[in-house]
């Protein structure tokens, strides 16, 4: 099987950490969380540091507790991610605690799956039920027949439990349904991934190119702050998007590209840069492999050819290519995050990586920095049991470059077919699979084959309605969690700790995992007394103070260089040891060694390509019931081009239904008639139109893009599911 090298970041040794200078006392008014708990009626204002859970960015937070009640949230000024500021979701996190529709007690299914009828039980009853079912599955099929779908750092202890149980099957939709093609495309090129948070040096970029990346709408805090600084410093912004986004309004050049043709534009840009010798010749010569073969391939792509495919004029393609070259190496072609679009997404992401390589931006200031993380030793657990079977997601290496992370739809497929072996139990932590995975009916079909499905969540999401057991989790403001040591421009460790108590019978994920382990006779894998004992052990093994971390929320390491020009030794963990302009391993596996363009299907007559995205005030479908954030955006709307709306007789604000190519109909959704979108597509924000009857405030509000995504194309390199391949037409609401 062809393999590509796994992610490797520069680590700081424990010895370095032990000599870290004491931080300036910015947190002298901050108290330890444990000092505040059980003091609900204490007068005055207390400040407690933690970190956010409303997206993967994990920004440092200062929580204000006034007279024993949660009052407000602000960014922690010590945190290199938030820099003292939070996004709308972060400041609205108060609503996660006070949401009246939260799950309050453990539930066991009363009737058929999907009927959302429950019996309220004690924690002991719920965990006994789960343990008995798990033991039966293990006896009948083996421990590997239980799988975990998880999203976010909160799933750490559930993952540990399943691995101790003997299952290798653990996945997150954030790979095959989101960033996977990007990571594989960059790793094939540079031998390393973009990572989370992305290693993009936006604030120092002199030219920033955004291809379907909606900074400002896709609210990743640090990137938005850096984007604002780049604009303030006069950076040249190039935006490629079928929709005139918020980011496009800041651009020097806006390219309203035809959906599905991004690779044609990327190849034309590279063709111009190679033919005109506009690339960073010294960088390419020193670090590149296979450049001549690559140059011969991309030189044939002209702006005139690309115009026919993309609708972008040759003059604009040429001008923007020169603009990128003018500012090299401080030109950053942003890799995006949600990269599963049309089925050739790994090659499209590889083209973005190659364009950056031509301009010399990898490892350079204003391009892609080299991140590092503060190294905290792992807890000294006993070895896991030896696995008897391989993971089920990618049998026989069907997708040869799906390395590092498992394919969520691969586990779903195995649950349906029983191949390569049966999957009979699912744990689902913090993700609504009916919204996250394409083709809802396939997910439901898989669920019906299970002997056990456990959902651990804060709210009664749609997927919880299909579970056998639903376990109510504490929200992030009420619990300890795993440490945050995200690789970034600075090494740091952040702590999540309880700010207020749970309002009902909710429990933290670590407690759930530990108690369930005890019932499964796996106590030796949870030898710590409680979570504070676990965290303190790890922090003290690193030579740091647990009390200081709880007081300040953040401990930083000494600064390290992050650019080649500052002394970082370039390292490319590819087979050639260099940047691979021409990929021998792709060629050996039967794939194009240099990306090639193929046309994608067009919408049928009277139909429009469905594209979707994010809103700055919501995180997928997990925040719609948050009363603070719901007030800012209670439902989505569909963007329709003004000329198309006039042709159809559709008015701004009118409600219509969307019907996809397979006849699936959406709930009524309000129309936004606008000039800011092309005529061949429509756009809606993801995460709305949810069908959980227990979320009364959000029930069927807006349209669900997930229900309309019945078709998907699988990326043959790594198994990602492309979802921008669905088409919709309009049905007038009666």
Protein Blocks (a to p, Z undefined) as FASTA:
>chain_A
ZZddddddddddfklmmmpccdddfklmbccfklmgoplkbgcjdddddddfkbmnopac
ddddeehiafbdcddfklmklnopacfklmmmmmmmmomkbcfbdcddfbdghklpacdd
dfklmmmmmmmmmmmmmmmnojklpccddedjklmmmmmmmmmnopabdcdfklmmmmmm
mmmmmmmmnopaebjadfbdfklpcbdcdehiaghjlccfklmmmmmmmmmnopacdddd
fbdcfklmmpfbdcdddehilmmmmmmmmmmmmmnopacfklmmmmpghklmmmmmmmmp
cfklmmmmnopafklmmmmmmmmmmmpckbccdebjblcfnopmmmmmmmmmmmmmmnop
gopahiaccdddddddddddddddddfbdcfklgghlalmlghiacfklmmmmmmnopab
dcfbdcdehiafklmpghjllmmmmmmmpcbdcdddfbdcfklmmpmbdcddddfklccc
dddfbdcfbdcddddddfbdcfblcdcfklmmmmmmmmnopmmmmmbfblmlmmmmmmmm
nopafklmmmnopacdddddfbfknopacddfbfkopacfbafklmmnopafbdcddddd
dddehiacddddddfkbghjllmmmmklmmmombdcddddfklmmmnopaehiacddddf
kopacddddddddfkbcfkbccddehihiabfklmmlgogajdfklmmmbccddfknopa
cfklcccdddddZZ
